[in-house]
Amino acid sequence: MTGGLVAAGGLPLAGHVHFASRDFDEMHDRLCRVLKPHALRRLPSQAPVAGRIHRAEIGRVAFNLLRIGPAVQVDPERLESFFLIQLPVQGTVQLAIGDDTLDCQGTDGVVLSPEMPLRLRWSDDCTQILVQIERERLERYLGEQLGARPRRPLRFAPRLDLRSGVGSICRRLVESVFEGGEDGGSIYANGAVAGELERLLMSALLHGQPNTYSEALDRVRGAAIPYYVRRADRVMAEALDGALTLGDLARAASVSERTLHEGFRQVYGTTPMRRLKRLRLEAVRAALEAADPAADSVSAIAARFGFFQFGRFAGDYRAAFGERPSDTLRRR
């Protein structure tokens, strides 16, 4: 996580410095205004005060890089008006969330829900990414997905594995925002782009992170997906070697190629063959993460899933996951 989010020349979002101070009371006051009023107590530490906030607002989502010099205890009680995705960059934050206790460090992030009692301990020289999503906006989006207004609080499971699934998606989204923000964030000044980023982040959370509405969302999603799209999806999952054609999928789904194409556009926002390619790339990534770098090669694993033109495969892989396939294998 550290290597991905900390720029080579220093902290990311350097052009979006919201606050920097070596005064503890001033730092506390600014944190209260940016996040919410809370109690902040300095813990025994030799580290000097060095508070810093970099902040970029994109639509109704705020991306914050927060650095606190000395170890502190933070008692916000409840977040109340926003959901928070917290990603580690440096150091450790210990969180007491209701009856659960966990650490935000390394590859472990957290998702914090507004109504859960919360207490945090930040280590010395700790840096974290805090992504705020307005509660009203996310709950309204949930209602749009369900087709009815939510009748009970939306709560997420707090643990977020940044190596896979929705955690990996959140990490890559944050990295793209930080990289785009280095030039002033011009791409995100476009309202349409900001809206798409906001919806993608909310969809990833609602459909990927376990929450109090997961079963209801699965039922709605299952009912909304045409039978022929589900049938084609099953065929894809069973044949990731790249041998399938659009005609094969259409015949397996018992519909025309045009109908299948339109169904995938409506459900996934992409074509059947592009979805199949994405599934194959994800299968390669999973295999690389489980491989032995001393015994396995990227080319052999790629060929297993039908990628024989290595240069094109490497470019597609990097575009999909933000790193080279050899980087994934070496990290394992």
Secondary structure, 3 states (H helix, E strand, C coil): CHHHHCECCECCCHHHEEEEECCHHHHHHHHHHHCCCCEEEECCCCCCCCEEEEEEEECCEEEEEEEECCCEEEEEECCCCEEEEEEEEECCEEEEECCEEEEEECCEEEEECCCCCEEEEECCCEEEEEEEEEHHHHHHHHHHHHCCCCCCCCCECCEEECCCHHHHHHHHHHHHHHHHHCCCCHHHHCHHHHHHHHHHHHHHHHHHCCECCHHHHHHHHHHHCCHHHHHHHHHHHHCCCCCCCHHHHHHHHCCCHHHHHHHHHHHHCCCHHHHHHHHHHHHHHHHHHHCCCCCCCHHHHHHHCCCCCHHHHHHHHHHHHCCCHHHHHHHC
